Amino acid sequence: MNRKMTAGLVIGCLMMGCLGGCKGGNPPKGHSEPVKAETDSGHGNGQGTDGDVTITLWHRWSSLTEEALMNLIAEFEEANPDIHVEVTAKSGEYFTLLQSMIADAAAGNDLPDVFVGGYNLLNYIATELKPVKIQELAPSQSDMDKLYSYFEPGMLELAQYGGEQVGLPFAVSIMPMYINMDLFRQAGLTQEDIPTTWDEVFEVADIIESHTDAVGVQIHNMADAWGDQALIFSRGGRLLTEDKQRCDFTNEGCIAALTMWQDLYKKGYATQLSSSEIQSTFTSGNLAIYCTSIMSVNTIADYSDFEVRICKTPSFQGYDLQLPSGGAALISFAKDEKKQNAVWAFLDYASSEGMVNWAHDSGYLCPTDVELELNDAMKAAYECLPYSVAWECWPGGSVGMAIDSMWITTRNEILWEGADVVSTLTKLEETCNGMLENK
């Protein structure tokens, strides 16, 4: 199976575009702001930059994902010997990376020429930091049209805000379910017992807990709301009002999803672990079911000495599965024209020939039309794409950043400390909406 064969899965799956502030339409080729004058940029071989140039790139990855990125950069520099990419790695989450960049800028340093920014942070990035839009980076209309043509239908919208192409989709993830089949067999379970609903997850987790010393189930709980949204949206809930301007944490679907998640901890099927601890628990063979990003597939495969099966994330009985598309876009803050030309060369390379090895080595899904040979794990991930929706942005610019942090803190209080779901979410909703009203 190659990447071309997956195109049918992608078409339409993200045509909703980004929700709320991230909502976009078709590629904004005809926007009123003109692209640069038509030139013979020669970006394919690094020409057109008037001598050597260094551009800066900031990212949040580590381990195998960082290695995949560094390999792509090395390939790009080999193909473009007059361009050097100076990399800054800030391991953590997209929110943490953005905070580090803001602090660096406050110290008087320039923003990076290329920033790997999470789709969920586009509201803040676009409104507060004013990146250079793709339209403004493009050397010519034909260059821009060519670059846009690489992307599968629906993918460009992931990196749009307010109808503008703020960046280019680079990493796309979905949340499948990882199964330790050795633990299943140890507990007397088979492939037929792999759960498809959350009710079945509870049943399987109880069997795992009764027949092994392993943890039954863990759900992605990084310092972002990506995994949270997968549960809430799949239970028919929401985090924002219909107009995306206010928080709505007290709707029935949101409360039910958080209650179910909390029940996993109350019953002892899940334990209080950080995201890194969860992953190491799984790869050491002490966790049976793990719902997390497909981005972790290579690390999990490399560090696990048992049979790992990857399947569709469970759904709630009577509700359609909705899995936010995680990942990040390549966003530029380059102001100097020479650097902008170099950035354009990097964007073009990363979206075309560079995408092949990047998608294969990183574990992320591919947003462009390059051909990829897929193993069974990645086939399962691509089969989840028809259930994908956009990763929702918080409103309010800098206020939204604070709300994001408050949500994570509150979520952990509910899961790890057993805080009452309804009263805790009610208090958070009132506080956050007060902040939005007074921003």
N, C-alpha and C positions, 0 to 999 in steps of 0.2 A: 504494500500500500504506500503510495507517495502523497506528497502534500497536495497535488492537484486533485486527488480523489476526495479530499476533505472539503473542497470549496463549497459543495452543496450543503454541508453542515453549517458553514459560516454564514452563507447568504441568508439574511433575514434575522439571524440570531442576535445581532447587535444593532439592528436598524432603528431601535428605539433611541439610540444615541445615549449620551450621558444624561442622567436624571437631574432635575433641578437646575442649578446654576451651570451644570456642565452640558446641558442639552445643546445639540448642534444639528445641522442639516447635512446636505451634501458638501463635498469639498468646496470651500469658498473661493473658487477660482475667479469669479467675477466681482469680487469685492471692490469697493471704491478706491482703496489704497493701492496704488500701482506697485508692481514689482520693479526690480531694478532694470535699467536699460538693457536691451538685448545685447549680449556679448558672447564671444566664443570662450566659454569658461574653461574648457578642457579639464574638468574636475576628475575625470576618470584616471588620469595619469599624474595628478598633482600639479599640473601647470595652471597658470593664471593667478598664482598667489604672490608673484613678484619676489621670489626668494624664500628662504627658510622662514617659517612661522611656527610659533608654539601656541597651542590652545589648551585651556584647562578643562578638565572634566571631573565632576563630583558624582559619586554613587554610594550606595548603602550596602552593597553586597559583600559577602565573604566566602571562604571555602571554594567549592567547585564553581559556584556562579561567578564569583570574582575572577577565578581562573579563566572561565569562558569569555568574560568581557576583556580581560587582558590579552587573550589570544586574538580576539577580534581586532583590538587596537594595534597589536603587533603586525597583523596582516595588513591593516590599513596603512600603517607607516611604511611597510615594505613597498606597497603599491603607490604610495605618495611620499617619496623620500624627502620632500621639502616641507613636510608637515610633521610636527612632533606633538603628541598628546601627553600633557602632564596630568597625572591622575591623583585625585584625593579620595581615599576610601574612608567612610565614616560608618562602620558597622552598626547596624541597628535597624530601625524601621524608617519608612519614608518620612514620617513626622519628625523623627529625631534628626534625620539628615537635613531636613528643611530648617529646623531650629538651629543647627550648627552653621548652616550657610548664612542665616539671618544674623547670627552673632558675629560671624566673620566679617560680614558687610558692615555691621555697626562699629567694628574696630577700624574701619576705613579701608578695607580691602575690596577689590572688585568682585562682583558676582562671577561665577564660573561661565566660561564660554559655552559649555554644554553641561546641563544639569539633568540627572535622571530623577524625574519627579513623579510621585504617585498620582494616578488619575484622580484619587479622592481629594487631592490638595489643589486641584486646578483653580478652584474659586479663589483661594488666597493668592496663589502664584500669579494669576492673571490680573487680579484687581489691585494687589498691593505691591508686587515686585516688577510689573510691567516688562515681561520678557519680549524679545524680538520675535514677532510672529513669522511664521513660515513664509507668508506672502512677502514680507520685507527682506527676508534672507535670500530669496530666490534670485539668481542672476538674471533670469529672464522668464517670461511666461512659458516658453517651451520647456525650460528646465523644470519648472514647477509642475507642469502637466505630466512630464515624464515621471517625476518622483511620485506624484499622487497615483499614477497608473500601477505602481507596484502593489498597492494595498488591496486586500480583499474587501468586498462590499461590507459596509458597516464598521470597518475598523478605524478609519480616520476620525470618526466621530468621538472615539474614546479620548482623543487629545484635543478636542475643541471646547471652547468656552465662549458663550455669547456669539456663536456663529463664526468665530475666528479660529484658525488653526494655530493654537498656542504652541503645540509641539508635534512630534511624530510618534505614533505608537511604536514601541520597541519591545517591551516585555508584556505578554498577556498570560494570565494564569486563571485557573479555574479550580474549584475545590472538589476533588474526588475523595473516595474513601479507601484507605490502605488497610489491608487485612493480613495478619500474621496467620498463615494457614497451618503452620506447625502447632500453634496454640489451639487453633480450632480443632485439629485432629486429637490433640492431647485431651481436650474437653469432650471428645466424642461428637464433634460437629463436623459437617462436610461442606462442600461448596454449595450445596442446596440450602444450607442454613445461613448463608450470607444475607444480612438484613437489607430489606428494601424500604422499610418504613422505620420511624423512630420508635414505635411500639415494639417492633421486632428487635431493635437495638437493645432495649431494656431486657427483653427475654434472653437474648444471646449473652449480654453482659452478666446477667445473673448466673448463667451456666458457666461462663468463664471464671467468675469469682468463686463458684462452688467447687470446681474441678481442677483449678490451677492456682498458683500463687501470683498470677499476673493481674494487672489492671484491666478492666473491661473495655473502657472507651474513653477517648479524649478528643476534644474538638479544638480546632485552631483558635488560640487565644493570644495572639500577638498584640502589641500595643497599637492596634488599629481596629476599626469596626468592620473589617472585611468578613471574617467568619461570622460575626454577629449578624450582619446583614443577610448572609446566606440562610441562617435559621429564621430570622424575623420575616424576611420577604417570602420564604417558602411556607410560612404559616399564615400568609395573607396579611401580614403586618406592615408597618412602615415606621420610619423615624422622623419624617417631616410631614407637614401639612401638604395638601394638594398643590398649593402655589409655591412650595419649597422655601417659604420665607420664615417659618416657625417650626419649632420642634414638636413632635407628637409621639411621646413615649408611652401614653396610657391607652392606646388602642388595643383591642382585644388580641390581635395577632402578636403584637410586640410582647404583651404580658404573658401570653401562652408560651411563646418561644423561650423567653427567659426563665419561666417557671419550669419548663421541661429540662432545660440545661441545668438549672439549680438542682432539680430532682436527681440527676445523675450523680451529683456530689453528695446529696443527702443520703442516698441509698448506698454510697460507697463504691459505685461503679466507676467514678472518676475521682482523681485525687488532685490536691492543690499543687500544681507544678507550673513553672514558667514554660514558655513555648520551647526554649532550648532544652529544658529538662524533659518535656514531653517527647521530643524527637529522639533524644538519647535513650529514653525508656523504651521507645518502640524499637530502635535499632539494636538494643541489647536483648531483645526478645521478651520483654516484660510488659508489653501492651498489645492487646488483641486487635482493637479497632482504632484507627486514627484518621480523622477527617482534617485534611490540611491541603495546602497548595500543591499543585502539580510541580511547581518550581523545586520542591524538595525531592523529586523522584530520583535524581542521580545520587544525591547524598544518601538517601535511604537505601537505594540498591547497593551502593558501594560498602555501606557499613553494616548491612544485615546479612547474617549467615543462615537465614531461614527463607522459606518460600513466601514472597510477598505478592499478594493479589490486589490489583487496583480496580475498583468498581465505582459505579455511580453513587453519589452521596444519597443517603436515605431521604425520603420525603415524609411529610405529615399526611396522615390518612385524610383523603378528601381535598387536598390542596396540591396545586401544581408546584413542582420544584423550580426554584429561582436562585441561580448561583451568580453572584456578582463577578464581573471580570476584573481581576486584580492586575497588578503589574504597574508599569511606568512608561512614561514618554520621554523622549529626548527633547529637552527644552533649552533654548539658547538665550544668553544675556550678552552676547558679543556685540560691542558697539563699533569697534574698529572695522573698516571695510575689508582689510586684508584678513583679519581673523574671521569675519563673516564668510568670506569665500572659503576659508579652510574648514569652517564648521559645515558649510553646505556640502563640501566634498565628503566629510565624515558622515553626514546624514544620508547622503546618496549611497555611499558604500555600505553603511550599516543596514540600509533598507533593501539592498539587492544582494550582491554576491557575499557580503559579510554576514548576512542573515542566516545562511545555510548552516555554517558551523556554530554560530551563536545559538540558534534554536535547538540544534542537536545536542550541544554540550551543556547548555544552561538548564534545560528542562522546561523552559517557558514555551507556550504555544506561539506559533508563527503568525504575525498579522499580515504578511505579504504573500505573494503568489510564487515564491521560490519552491522548488521541488525538494521534498524531504522523504527519506525512507523512515518509516515509523515502526518502532518496536511495539510489543503488545501493550506496554504501559502507556505509551503516548497515544495509541489508538483509543484506549479507554478514555483518556483525557479529551481528545477531540470529539468523542461521542457525547461528552457532557456539554459541548458548546450550544446545542439547540436550547438548553435550559438557561443560558447566560443572560444576565441583565447588567446594566451599568453599575459601577461602584459609586454610590451616591455621595455627593459633596455636602459638607456642612455649609450653611449660608453665613454671611456676616463677615467675610474676610478674616481679620485677626481675631474677631470674636469667635468665629467658627473653629479656629485653632484651639482656643480655650475650651470650647464645648467638646471637641474631640478628646482632649485630655480628661475632662470631667466625666465623659461617658465611660472611658476605660476604667477609671477609678471606681465608678459606681458599679459597673459590670462585675469587677472583681469583688466588691463588697457583697454583691448578690450571690455570686458563685462560691466564693471562698469563706465568707463570714456568715452566710445564711441570712442576709438582710431581707426583710419583707419586700417582695417584688413590687407590689402595687404602691405602697406608700413611698418606697425609695424612688421609683420611677416618677411618681407624681411630684415629689419634691424637686427632682432633677429637672423635670419639664418646666416647672414654674420658674426655677432659677435661670435656666438657659433662655427662656423666652423673655424674661426680664432683661437679660444682658443684650439680647437682640433688639429689644425696643429702645434701649438707652445707648446704643453704640454711636 
